[in-house]
Amino acid sequence: MTDAQLDNAIVRHAQSASRWKTVCFSALLVAALSAASMGVAAHQTSASAAAPAASATATMQSQAQPTVSPSPTPTITPTPTLAQVVPAAFANLNQLDGSSTLASAGVELNEMQRSQLMERIEDFRAQGYQASFVVVDMRTGAAIASYGGMSMYTASSIKAPYIVSLAQTGAVDINAVATSATADAAGLNQLITQTLQVSDNDTYEALYKRFGAAPTMQWLAGTGATTGLNGYYGDVTAIDLARMWVNSYDYLFGASADAADAQGRTWLAQQMRSSLNSSIAAVHGEGEIVASKAGWIYGEGNLYAYNDAGIVIPAGSMQLSEKPQGYVLAMLTNACARDDLLTALAQTVDDAMRAA
């Protein structure tokens, strides 16, 4: 090889080495940049993977500790006092449809109550009798009636309201009568006891001859009554007889124990317990308070009646002026001697009142 050829070969070799250095450096630079890029990506992936875990933890904590809304304050409905129930009762009695087979005011009867009461009413009709009744819930003043506006002969069922009217109007001093404080009071004690417990007509007539109808008519003022006494007895509607017994409930059981005439009121109510021939009393136990008065007549003077009316108060009831209980029931019929029909009606009414 000539010197010139050798020099050319050396130059080409140097140029080739320079190119390879450049290529290798570029390759190393690309590799380094690539590695750096992968490291950043890996860091970002790791961070993003951790974020859902933190979110999931927060969600679990939220589910484990739900937000609890405060409970609403319960509404307490106060029990009406007797002073509120009595005017409500008179107002509802005014609203009753007296010609309806079954009417109500202040209460909605459910299907079972309606069906059972209708069945008892039909029992009378099916056997050729007339019957009417009115019941007043003394917890609320609500009233239910069947033919409540039909006038019927009272017979002796008027005797108890008449005597209550004498006491409440002051025609008689009921405390003095209860204790037989004087000879006259002792005589009145006997007349009232015989009239209420065994329905003695002679003792009732003796009371009526002495005091007349004026105390009763005064007593009924403001109750809405349209029928009352006509002589010793007379005709009355079941609605008006119920008004008399609502008044009687208020008088007999609405006074406090320290009222001036409390002793007399207690004695008077006691004379109406276990009243003779009372169908209402017949369907209640001794623990319950039943103050009632039946009345009957079997054709004398072409008059027919078998009636009963009074007050029923559950056993154990206390402070009736503040928490009135029980009900008033008036039944007027011409189903003479049919205790079974009146007792069945009284029992069905009691069932309806207990379910109300």
BELJO-V219590 format. One record per residue. N is the residue number from 0. RES is the residue in one letter. SS is DSSP state (A for helix, B for strand, O for the rest). OMEGA is omega in whole degrees, 0 to 359 (NA if undefined). D_FIRST is the distance of its C-alpha to the first C-alpha in Angstrom with 2 decimals. Layout:
BEGIN
N	RES	SS	OMEGA	D_FIRST
N	RES	SS	OMEGA	D_FIRST
END
This chain:
BEGIN
0	M	O	181	0.00
1	T	O	180	3.72
2	D	A	181	6.55
3	A	A	179	8.11
4	Q	A	179	6.08
5	L	A	180	6.44
6	D	A	179	9.92
7	N	A	181	10.78
8	A	A	180	10.17
9	I	A	180	12.35
10	V	A	182	14.90
11	R	A	180	15.33
12	H	A	180	15.84
13	A	A	179	18.44
14	Q	A	180	20.19
15	S	A	180	20.52
16	A	A	180	21.97
17	S	A	180	24.37
18	R	A	180	25.62
19	W	A	176	26.34
20	K	A	181	28.19
21	T	A	180	30.29
22	V	A	182	31.07
23	C	A	179	32.05
24	F	A	179	34.19
25	S	A	181	35.91
26	A	A	179	36.59
27	L	A	180	38.06
28	L	A	179	40.18
29	V	A	181	41.55
30	A	A	180	42.38
31	A	A	178	44.22
32	L	A	180	46.17
33	S	A	180	47.07
34	A	A	179	48.37
35	A	A	179	50.44
36	S	A	180	51.89
37	M	A	179	52.90
38	G	A	178	54.63
39	V	A	180	56.76
40	A	A	181	57.72
41	A	A	179	58.69
42	H	A	179	60.89
43	Q	A	179	62.61
44	T	A	180	63.26
45	S	A	180	64.78
46	A	A	181	67.02
47	S	A	178	68.20
48	A	A	180	68.96
49	A	A	184	71.11
50	A	A	178	73.14
51	P	A	180	74.89
52	A	A	178	75.94
53	A	A	179	77.57
54	S	A	180	79.23
55	A	A	179	80.47
56	T	A	179	81.97
57	A	A	179	83.76
58	T	A	179	85.10
59	M	A	178	86.36
60	Q	A	179	88.07
61	S	A	180	89.67
62	Q	A	182	90.92
63	A	A	182	92.24
64	Q	O	182	94.24
65	P	O	177	95.76
66	T	O	183	97.73
67	V	O	178	101.45
68	S	O	179	103.88
69	P	O	180	107.21
70	S	O	179	110.13
71	P	O	178	112.74
72	T	O	182	116.03
73	P	O	177	118.63
74	T	O	181	121.56
75	I	O	178	124.91
76	T	O	182	127.87
77	P	O	176	131.06
78	T	O	179	134.03
79	P	O	177	136.76
80	T	O	179	140.00
81	L	A	178	143.36
82	A	A	176	144.17
83	Q	A	183	141.24
84	V	A	185	141.82
85	V	A	177	145.48
86	P	A	176	145.02
87	A	A	178	141.99
88	A	A	179	144.21
89	F	A	179	146.91
90	A	A	179	144.33
91	N	A	176	142.86
92	L	A	177	146.34
93	N	A	184	146.98
94	Q	A	184	143.86
95	L	O	172	144.77
96	D	O	186	145.71
97	G	O	180	149.15
98	S	O	185	149.47
99	S	O	175	146.17
100	T	O	177	145.99
101	L	O	182	143.27
102	A	B	178	142.17
103	S	B	176	140.25
104	A	B	181	139.56
105	G	O	180	136.98
106	V	O	175	135.35
107	E	O	179	133.55
108	L	O	173	134.76
109	N	O	186	132.14
110	E	A	181	132.67
111	M	A	179	134.09
112	Q	A	181	136.61
113	R	A	182	137.69
114	S	A	182	138.07
115	Q	A	178	140.11
116	L	A	178	142.43
117	M	A	179	142.96
118	E	A	179	143.89
119	R	A	178	146.57
120	I	A	181	147.97
121	E	A	177	148.14
122	D	A	178	150.08
123	F	A	184	152.97
124	R	A	183	152.80
125	A	A	181	152.64
126	Q	O	172	155.92
127	G	O	181	157.74
128	Y	O	170	157.50
129	Q	O	180	156.41
130	A	B	173	154.15
131	S	B	176	152.24
132	F	B	173	150.22
133	V	B	174	148.23
134	V	B	180	145.90
135	V	B	177	144.48
136	D	B	184	141.53
137	M	O	171	142.62
138	R	O	187	139.05
139	T	O	187	138.09
140	G	O	178	141.16
141	A	O	184	139.75
142	A	B	177	142.45
143	I	B	183	142.81
144	A	B	168	145.86
145	S	B	183	147.39
146	Y	O	186	150.20
147	G	O	180	150.58
148	G	O	181	152.73
149	M	O	179	155.42
150	S	B	179	158.77
151	M	B	183	160.40
152	Y	B	185	163.39
153	T	O	194	162.55
154	A	A	188	165.21
155	S	A	179	164.90
156	S	A	180	161.19
157	I	A	189	162.30
158	K	A	182	164.13
159	A	A	176	161.21
160	P	A	179	159.83
161	Y	A	182	163.40
162	I	A	175	163.85
163	V	A	180	160.45
164	S	A	177	161.55
165	L	A	181	164.72
166	A	A	186	162.68
167	Q	A	179	159.92
168	T	O	180	162.32
169	G	O	177	164.52
170	A	O	172	167.51
171	V	O	175	167.73
172	D	O	189	166.64
173	I	A	175	164.28
174	N	A	180	164.00
175	A	A	179	167.76
176	V	A	183	167.97
177	A	A	183	165.30
178	T	A	184	167.19
179	S	O	187	170.71
180	A	O	179	171.30
181	T	O	178	174.67
182	A	A	179	177.21
183	D	A	179	176.04
184	A	A	178	172.38
185	A	A	177	173.27
186	G	A	177	174.97
187	L	A	177	171.90
188	N	A	180	169.75
189	Q	A	180	171.74
190	L	A	182	171.66
191	I	A	181	167.90
192	T	A	181	167.17
193	Q	A	180	169.34
194	T	A	185	167.95
195	L	A	188	164.31
196	Q	A	181	164.49
197	V	O	175	166.98
198	S	O	180	167.19
199	D	O	181	170.92
200	N	A	182	172.22
201	D	A	180	175.32
202	T	A	177	173.43
203	Y	A	180	171.01
204	E	A	177	173.93
205	A	A	177	175.50
206	L	A	183	172.34
207	Y	A	179	172.13
208	K	A	181	175.78
209	R	A	189	175.30
210	F	A	178	171.98
211	G	O	184	171.61
212	A	O	187	168.44
213	A	A	179	167.76
214	P	A	180	165.48
215	T	A	181	163.33
216	M	A	175	162.98
217	Q	A	181	162.09
218	W	A	183	159.54
219	L	A	181	157.88
220	A	O	180	157.50
221	G	O	180	153.84
222	T	O	184	152.64
223	G	O	182	152.75
224	A	O	179	155.45
225	T	O	176	157.54
226	T	O	181	159.86
227	G	O	180	161.84
228	L	O	174	165.29
229	N	B	190	168.09
230	G	O	182	171.02
231	Y	O	186	170.39
232	Y	B	178	167.48
233	G	O	180	166.38
234	D	B	180	163.24
235	V	B	174	159.77
236	T	B	177	156.20
237	A	A	177	153.63
238	I	A	180	151.57
239	D	A	176	154.50
240	L	A	176	155.30
241	A	A	177	151.67
242	R	A	179	152.11
243	M	A	182	155.10
244	W	A	171	153.09
245	V	A	176	150.14
246	N	A	181	152.74
247	S	A	176	154.13
248	Y	A	182	150.70
249	D	A	182	150.22
250	Y	A	187	153.64
251	L	A	189	153.72
252	F	A	183	150.16
253	G	O	183	148.86
254	A	O	175	150.83
255	S	O	184	149.50
256	A	O	182	151.19
257	D	O	177	152.93
258	A	O	186	154.37
259	A	O	182	158.10
260	D	O	183	158.99
261	A	A	181	156.22
262	Q	A	180	158.78
263	G	A	179	160.73
264	R	A	179	157.66
265	T	A	179	156.53
266	W	A	182	160.00
267	L	A	178	160.21
268	A	A	181	156.85
269	Q	A	180	158.04
270	Q	O	180	161.10
271	M	O	178	158.79
272	R	O	179	157.01
273	S	O	181	157.83
274	S	O	183	159.94
275	L	O	176	162.22
276	N	O	180	160.66
277	S	O	176	157.38
278	S	A	178	154.65
279	I	A	179	152.08
280	A	A	184	153.18
281	A	A	184	153.16
282	V	O	181	149.39
283	H	O	180	148.48
284	G	O	183	148.54
285	E	O	181	150.66
286	G	O	180	147.72
287	E	O	176	147.34
288	I	B	176	149.63
289	V	B	175	151.58
290	A	B	189	154.31
291	S	B	176	155.89
292	K	B	178	159.12
293	A	B	177	159.93
294	G	B	184	162.67
295	W	B	173	164.47
296	I	B	190	167.47
297	Y	B	173	168.46
298	G	O	177	170.56
299	E	A	183	173.26
300	G	A	182	174.05
301	N	A	178	171.66
302	L	O	181	168.74
303	Y	B	179	165.80
304	A	B	169	163.03
305	Y	B	190	160.75
306	N	B	172	158.56
307	D	B	179	156.56
308	A	B	179	154.65
309	G	B	186	153.20
310	I	B	175	150.30
311	V	B	180	147.73
312	I	B	182	145.67
313	P	O	178	143.18
314	A	O	175	143.93
315	G	O	180	142.72
316	S	O	182	142.44
317	M	O	174	143.08
318	Q	O	186	143.49
319	L	O	176	144.06
320	S	O	180	144.50
321	E	O	180	140.87
322	K	O	182	139.39
323	P	O	182	141.69
324	Q	O	173	141.42
325	G	O	185	143.03
326	Y	B	174	144.74
327	V	B	180	148.01
328	L	B	175	149.30
329	A	B	179	152.28
330	M	B	177	153.40
331	L	B	181	156.35
332	T	B	170	157.52
333	N	O	182	160.65
334	A	O	185	159.56
335	C	O	176	162.67
336	A	O	180	162.30
337	R	O	177	158.71
338	D	A	183	157.18
339	D	A	181	154.38
340	L	A	181	153.19
341	L	A	179	153.32
342	T	A	178	151.73
343	A	A	178	148.85
344	L	A	179	148.30
345	A	A	180	148.44
346	Q	A	180	145.89
347	T	A	176	143.50
348	V	A	179	143.75
349	D	A	177	143.03
350	D	A	180	139.94
351	A	A	180	138.73
352	M	A	179	139.30
353	R	A	181	137.43
354	A	A	184	134.46
355	A	O	NA	134.37
END
